[in-house]
Amino acid sequence: MVVPVSYYLALSVALFALGVIGVLVRRNILVILMCIEMMLNAVNLAFIGFADHFKAVDGQVFVFFVMTVAAAEVAVGLALIVAIFRTRATVYVDDLNILKW
Amino acid sequence: MTLTIPSFTLSSIGPWLTLTGTAILILLVDALSPKGRKAYFPQLSLLGLGIALLQTFRLWNHTGTDFARMVYVDNFAFFFYAVFILGTALTVLISRHYLEDYGKNLGEYYALLLFATLGMMLLAAGAHLIMIFLGLEVMSIAVYVLAGLFREDAKSNEAALKYLVLGAFSSAFLLFGIAMLYGATGGSLYLDDMAARLAQAGALTQPLTLLALALFIVGFGFKVASVPFHMWTPDVYEGAPTSITAFMAVGVKAAAFAAFARVLFLAFPALKVDWVMILWVLAVATMTLGNVVAIAQTNIKRMLAYSSIAHAGYLLVALVAANQLGAVSLLYYLLAYTLMNLGAFGVVILVGRKKDSYLSIYDYSGLGFQHPALAAAMALFMFALAGIPPTAGFVGKFYIFSAAVQAGYIWLAIIGVMNSLVSVFYYLRITVLMYMKPPEAELGPVAFTPALTTVLLVTAVGVLLIGIFPGFLYNLAVNSVKIFPSL
């Protein structure tokens, strides 16, 4: 059975939208980072869908780059969260208010 | 099955290799040298940057692409290489003394600066959307770490985390835009092919293309700090180490504008009507909000952050004009902005003294009597940022607004000039404080170092020189933007 590209796209858009909503409404930084990951995976899905549809490998290669970069980004993000937790003992964005938000 | 590796010339990415090599060398030296030994990281970085600049000069006037069409080898990229190298070199010079106060004169700081510069170069020369994405992330991730360099400082941490979360959020938008564009073009990511393929695909993929364009504007809008994607700017600029704030304000903005211009001019000429309209609105909102809110700031770093938002607005005007003069003014203004903004931040570091103790604008009261030379330099940079002749800021604004008038956006030019008038208020307030108010209190001596003095001299002379004789730079910029056939 062949899954049409529009299905991939619909799922990808839905995942991306969920990720965006998550980033905007959740207050825990760890959850926010996970939501960002979800947005990136939605992008990956769209790439895979298109690459399969057009029989072009660029999209599949792009997915590897996205995953690598996402890992680097999360590594930095988690390090920063640890640093903040050491000084402030919190992981909630509402508590990060020294600088005017 | 045989695999053929396409031919390539390493020298066409010479500056990248030099910077990467220098950064890795610094990391190695840092790891291998015994604790407490004084290492010459700033000198090493400057050496690497100098060699990269020489390589850029040697490459000048080359055209075309390399590495299987992944990299543009053209004057537009080289002009930006020079701007980035200049910005990074000045940042290295203002950093050393400042970091030593905090006990943070570390090897990784310089290595990360060089990696960030490399990312900017990838952005300016990327001919394939993978390259542009990689450049953006190499630059951004390095700058996230740099913003959080002062690990024990709650402000620095908070700034870095806010930058990271919003930066990653905006990169995700940009990526989704790239994915949509990939779909709309029928499976191509080369910027060269985009325009033709989009025209061929026609009405069927129009929604996808429009969505991609909108997402690109969101993604790049975040990086250049344009309204309504500017919320992070004041917080991050205030919390990050001052030297990194300077670096972000000039380098990251210039790199994002380079890629933004390239994508808009090469991939979306057919949708010019749409993006010009969106950017018109963004430019007006960005200029107005930046200038109006800057008036209310009393922290100098925050004030310069809003001023940098306002300048993003002026630069967007250059993009809206979308003609040759517009592109030329973009290049000219980014170089001028690099000089005047880094100069201003150099003064901020000097006046801030030990560990940024004096960042309020009222700490500048009476500076004109205590340190005439420093006050004169600050006044010059403030005049330049406000766009008063005979500085580079005036010429840059003149080019930008003439480009807008030439393209028929008279109202945009009028709003821009009115915004410049508003901006004169808060820039001149610093000058008034320095020359017409008595000193607040004895704040202690200002520690002039050779490096910081050099930065102030170079930027002050540069701002005046390219302001009085803009011809040479204008010709260079005209030469650089010849690559855009649609202008």
Interface residues (C-beta under 8 A of the other chain):
Chain A: V5 L9 S12 F16 G19 V23 I29 I32 L33 I36 M39 L40 A42 V43 A46 F47 F50 A51 H53 F54 K55 A56 D58 G59 V61 F62 F65 V66 V69 A72 E73 V76 G77 L80 I81 A83 I84 T87 R88 L96 I98 L99 K100 W101
Chain B: L129 I130 F133 L134 E137 I141 Y144 V145 G148 R151 E152 A154 K155 N157 E158 A159 A160 L161 K162 L164 V165 A168 F169 S171 A172 L175 F176 I178 A179 M180 Y182 G183 G186 G187 S188 L189 M231 P234 D235 E238 G239
